[in-house]
C-alpha cells in the first residue's frame, strides 16, 4: 500500500492495523530516531519510536487527532476497549486527552525516500 492508498483508507474510517502503518513508513520514508514530548511524557530517541513515526506522519499530512489515533491501529483500539489497565500505551492515552497541542517533536525526522 502506498501513501495515497493508506491516507484514503485512513480518512474513510476503515479500521487500520499498526503493521500497515509501519510497513508504509519502512517502504516509502526515511526516519531518524527522535526524542519527543507528549503532554509531559518525555520520550528519548531510544524509546517509543513507533509513536514518533505516527506523530511525524500526522504532522506531515495534517491529520486530525482522530486520524492520527487510527494510525496506531490495534494499539489504539486496545486502549479504547480496556477497562482495567490504564497504564498501557501512555502516549496514546495522553494524545487522546491533549491532542496535538501537547506534542513537541522535530517533524523533519521523517522524509519521503
Secondary structure as UniProt FT lines:
FT   HELIX           3..12
FT   HELIX           18..28
FT   STRAND          29..31
FT   STRAND          36..38
FT   TURN            39..40
FT   STRAND          41..43
FT   TURN            45..46
FT   HELIX           49..60
FT   TURN            61..62
FT   HELIX           65..71
FT   TURN            72..73
FT   HELIX           74..81
FT   TURN            86..87
FT   HELIX           90..98
FT   HELIX           99..102
FT   STRAND          103..105
FT   HELIX           107..109
FT   STRAND          110..112
//
